[in-house]
Amino acid sequence: MEALKKEAINVISKMPDTAEIDDIMYRLYVIDKVRKGREAVRQGDTVSAEELQKEIESW
C-alpha cells in the first residue's frame, strides 16, 4: 500500500498549483482504473472483441 500512496503523492505533486480538487480526484480515479485494468489483464479476466460486440448489440 505504501507504493500506492507514493504514486498518488507523485502524481499530485506533478499537477499545477492551480489544480482543483476535482482535477486531483479525477486523475487519481483514472490511475486507479488503469491499475485495475492491468491487473485484470494479468489475471486473464478479459472479454474478447467479439463478446464485447455482441454485448453492445444486445443493448
Z-matrix of the N, CA and C atoms (Angstrom, degrees):
N
C 1 1.453
C 2 1.524 1 110.16
N 3 1.309 2 117.04 1 -28.02
C 4 1.465 3 120.48 2 179.69
C 5 1.522 4 110.92 3 -60.69
N 6 1.337 5 117.21 4 -37.68
C 7 1.463 6 120.38 5 179.55
C 8 1.525 7 110.53 6 -63.78
N 9 1.319 8 116.64 7 -38.31
C 10 1.459 9 121.18 8 179.07
C 11 1.528 10 110.57 9 -64.65
N 12 1.305 11 115.96 10 -42.74
C 13 1.468 12 120.95 11 178.46
C 14 1.530 13 110.21 12 -62.13
N 15 1.320 14 116.57 13 -44.65
C 16 1.465 15 120.62 14 179.18
C 17 1.523 16 111.12 15 -63.58
N 18 1.327 17 116.61 16 -39.36
C 19 1.459 18 120.10 17 178.72
C 20 1.527 19 110.40 18 -63.46
N 21 1.332 20 116.46 19 -43.12
C 22 1.466 21 120.51 20 179.43
C 23 1.526 22 110.54 21 -62.60
N 24 1.310 23 116.72 22 -44.53
C 25 1.466 24 120.86 23 179.23
C 26 1.524 25 109.99 24 -62.77
N 27 1.322 26 117.05 25 -41.39
C 28 1.459 27 121.50 26 179.79
C 29 1.527 28 110.98 27 -63.17
N 30 1.323 29 116.65 28 -45.21
C 31 1.469 30 121.06 29 179.91
C 32 1.526 31 110.26 30 -62.20
N 33 1.318 32 116.47 31 -47.29
C 34 1.462 33 120.69 32 -178.75
C 35 1.522 34 111.09 33 -63.55
N 36 1.310 35 116.89 34 -40.05
C 37 1.470 36 119.87 35 -178.01
C 38 1.530 37 112.47 36 -66.33
N 39 1.335 38 116.99 37 -23.57
C 40 1.463 39 120.61 38 179.42
C 41 1.532 40 113.00 39 -84.81
N 42 1.325 41 116.19 40 -10.31
C 43 1.461 42 119.93 41 -179.79
C 44 1.525 43 109.33 42 -78.92
N 45 1.325 44 116.48 43 155.11
C 46 1.465 45 118.85 44 180.00
C 47 1.538 46 111.22 45 -65.82
N 48 1.314 47 115.66 46 154.07
C 49 1.465 48 120.50 47 179.73
C 50 1.525 49 112.11 48 -61.71
N 51 1.304 50 116.80 49 -19.60
C 52 1.461 51 121.35 50 -179.18
C 53 1.532 52 113.03 51 -87.14
N 54 1.328 53 116.96 52 2.12
C 55 1.469 54 120.81 53 -178.01
C 56 1.525 55 110.30 54 -60.97
N 57 1.310 56 114.69 55 135.94
C 58 1.465 57 121.55 56 177.03
C 59 1.527 58 109.10 57 -85.98
N 60 1.316 59 116.33 58 161.90
C 61 1.461 60 120.67 59 179.07
C 62 1.533 61 110.51 60 -59.34
N 63 1.328 62 117.39 61 -36.30
C 64 1.465 63 120.51 62 178.22
C 65 1.528 64 111.31 63 -63.64
N 66 1.330 65 116.81 64 -36.89
C 67 1.470 66 120.80 65 177.90
C 68 1.523 67 110.17 66 -64.33
N 69 1.315 68 116.10 67 -43.76
C 70 1.467 69 121.58 68 -179.53
C 71 1.525 70 110.02 69 -64.71
N 72 1.321 71 116.08 70 -46.80
C 73 1.463 72 120.24 71 -179.34
C 74 1.522 73 110.99 72 -62.05
N 75 1.334 74 116.91 73 -41.55
C 76 1.460 75 120.52 74 179.78
C 77 1.530 76 110.79 75 -64.09
N 78 1.316 77 116.33 76 -44.88
C 79 1.463 78 119.93 77 -179.86
C 80 1.529 79 110.98 78 -60.39
N 81 1.331 80 117.15 79 -43.89
C 82 1.459 81 120.52 80 178.89
C 83 1.529 82 111.25 81 -67.17
N 84 1.333 83 116.96 82 -35.75
C 85 1.458 84 121.81 83 177.08
C 86 1.528 85 110.39 84 -61.54
N 87 1.321 86 116.60 85 -46.85
C 88 1.466 87 120.91 86 -179.46
C 89 1.527 88 110.43 87 -62.79
N 90 1.310 89 116.66 88 -44.13
C 91 1.467 90 120.34 89 179.00
C 92 1.527 91 110.34 90 -60.52
N 93 1.329 92 117.09 91 -41.27
C 94 1.460 93 121.38 92 178.47
C 95 1.525 94 110.71 93 -62.20
N 96 1.332 95 117.48 94 -44.34
C 97 1.463 96 121.28 95 -179.67
C 98 1.527 97 111.63 96 -64.80
N 99 1.330 98 116.94 97 -40.65
C 100 1.471 99 120.54 98 178.24
C 101 1.517 100 109.92 99 -64.39
N 102 1.329 101 116.53 100 -44.35
C 103 1.470 102 121.18 101 177.72
C 104 1.523 103 111.34 102 -57.11
N 105 1.335 104 115.77 103 -48.67
C 106 1.464 105 120.43 104 -179.10
C 107 1.524 106 111.36 105 -65.77
N 108 1.314 107 117.13 106 -35.97
C 109 1.458 108 120.85 107 177.42
C 110 1.514 109 112.00 108 -65.06
N 111 1.308 110 116.19 109 -43.01
C 112 1.466 111 119.99 110 178.38
C 113 1.523 112 111.03 111 -63.74
N 114 1.322 113 116.26 112 -40.52
C 115 1.462 114 120.22 113 178.66
C 116 1.527 115 110.59 114 -64.80
N 117 1.322 116 117.48 115 -40.29
C 118 1.461 117 120.98 116 178.01
C 119 1.523 118 110.64 117 -62.00
N 120 1.320 119 116.87 118 -41.10
C 121 1.473 120 120.76 119 177.97
C 122 1.520 121 109.96 120 -63.80
N 123 1.328 122 117.16 121 -43.81
C 124 1.475 123 120.34 122 178.59
C 125 1.528 124 111.27 123 -59.24
N 126 1.322 125 116.32 124 -34.92
C 127 1.468 126 120.45 125 -178.35
C 128 1.527 127 112.38 126 -87.22
N 129 1.322 128 116.61 127 -1.80
C 130 1.455 129 120.37 128 178.64
C 131 1.522 130 113.16 129 78.73
N 132 1.311 131 116.53 130 15.18
C 133 1.472 132 121.67 131 -179.33
C 134 1.528 133 108.83 132 -88.92
N 135 1.327 134 115.39 133 74.35
C 136 1.463 135 121.05 134 -176.37
C 137 1.520 136 110.54 135 -129.96
N 138 1.306 137 115.52 136 170.21
C 139 1.461 138 123.06 137 177.39
C 140 1.525 139 106.71 138 -123.67
N 141 1.333 140 116.02 139 136.39
C 142 1.461 141 118.86 140 179.51
C 143 1.529 142 109.78 141 -71.57
N 144 1.311 143 115.65 142 162.00
C 145 1.468 144 120.61 143 178.47
C 146 1.520 145 110.38 144 -60.89
N 147 1.335 146 117.05 145 -37.89
C 148 1.456 147 121.20 146 179.62
C 149 1.529 148 111.06 147 -65.00
N 150 1.336 149 116.70 148 -42.88
C 151 1.465 150 120.49 149 178.21
C 152 1.527 151 111.21 150 -63.44
N 153 1.311 152 115.89 151 -40.78
C 154 1.454 153 120.29 152 178.96
C 155 1.526 154 110.74 153 -64.94
N 156 1.322 155 116.73 154 -42.24
C 157 1.463 156 121.02 155 178.55
C 158 1.529 157 110.47 156 -59.95
N 159 1.331 158 116.78 157 -44.53
C 160 1.464 159 120.89 158 178.57
C 161 1.527 160 110.81 159 -61.81
N 162 1.306 161 116.58 160 -41.92
C 163 1.472 162 120.84 161 -179.78
C 164 1.529 163 110.54 162 -63.85
N 165 1.322 164 116.35 163 -42.31
C 166 1.470 165 120.83 164 179.70
C 167 1.523 166 110.33 165 -64.36
N 168 1.315 167 116.08 166 -42.75
C 169 1.469 168 120.71 167 -178.44
C 170 1.530 169 112.36 168 -67.20
N 171 1.322 170 116.84 169 -25.45
C 172 1.463 171 119.73 170 -178.22
C 173 1.535 172 112.33 171 -80.44
N 174 1.298 173 118.32 172 -7.53
C 175 1.467 174 121.04 173 179.28
C 176 1.440 175 109.38 174 -75.75
